[in-house]
Amino acid sequence: MKSQLKQEAPLLKEAIRVGTVYLQQRKAGKFEPSDSLSIKVEAIYRLLVQDKLIVPLPEDKEDGNGMKHKLALWIEKQLPTDHPLKKN
């Protein structure tokens, strides 16, 4: 059972922003303006798993929603404790 994050949508948006920068710095690719959210989520998720920055989801849970939730959890842990997205 996955826990709900109160700020999951804005956390995901921040995870995509930070993940995109990370992807480019790692020279692992670059997103095109036409790339969908699902393409970005999956690419960032797979890179973070490959780099061992997040634990992969079980195969049967590896879907779009699971990946989005995992990215939101990842970025939440990266943010300083006083960040507005960490406020409940």
C-alpha positions in Angstrom: 0.0 0.0 0.0 1.5 3.3 -1.0 1.3 6.3 1.2 -0.4 9.4 -0.1 1.7 12.6 -0.3 -0.3 15.7 0.3 1.7 17.6 -2.3 2.2 14.8 -4.8 1.4 16.8 -8.0 3.7 19.7 -7.2 6.4 17.3 -5.9 6.2 15.4 -9.2 6.5 18.6 -11.2 9.6 19.5 -9.2 11.0 15.9 -9.6 10.6 16.3 -13.4 12.4 19.6 -13.3 15.3 18.4 -11.2 15.4 15.0 -13.0 15.6 16.7 -16.4 18.6 18.6 -15.2 20.2 15.4 -13.8 19.5 13.5 -17.0 21.3 16.2 -19.0 24.2 16.5 -16.6 24.7 12.8 -16.8 24.6 13.1 -20.6 21.9 10.4 -20.6 19.7 12.3 -23.1 17.6 15.4 -23.6 13.9 15.8 -23.7 12.2 17.4 -26.7 9.4 19.9 -26.1 7.0 17.4 -27.6 7.9 14.6 -25.2 5.0 13.6 -23.0 4.9 13.5 -19.2 4.9 9.7 -19.3 8.1 9.6 -21.4 9.8 12.0 -19.0 8.7 10.1 -15.9 9.8 6.8 -17.2 13.2 8.1 -18.4 14.0 9.8 -15.2 12.8 6.8 -13.1 14.9 4.4 -15.1 18.0 6.6 -14.8 17.6 7.0 -11.1 17.2 3.2 -10.7 20.2 2.6 -12.9 22.3 5.0 -10.8 21.0 3.4 -7.6 19.4 6.6 -6.4 16.1 4.9 -5.9 15.0 1.4 -5.3 13.1 -0.1 -8.2 9.4 -0.9 -8.0 8.4 -4.5 -8.1 7.8 -5.5 -11.8 4.1 -5.9 -11.3 3.9 -2.4 -9.8 6.1 -0.7 -12.4 3.4 1.5 -14.1 3.0 5.2 -14.7 1.4 5.9 -11.4 3.9 3.9 -9.5 6.8 5.7 -11.2 5.2 9.1 -10.6 4.8 8.3 -6.9 8.4 7.0 -6.6 9.7 10.3 -8.2 7.6 12.4 -5.8 9.0 10.5 -2.9 12.5 10.8 -4.3 12.3 14.6 -4.6 10.7 15.0 -1.3 13.7 13.4 0.4 16.0 15.8 -1.6 14.3 18.9 -0.4 15.4 20.8 2.7 13.1 20.4 5.7 11.9 24.0 5.5 10.9 23.7 1.8 7.3 24.8 1.1 6.5 21.4 -0.6 7.3 19.6 2.7 4.7 21.6 4.7 1.6 19.6 5.5 
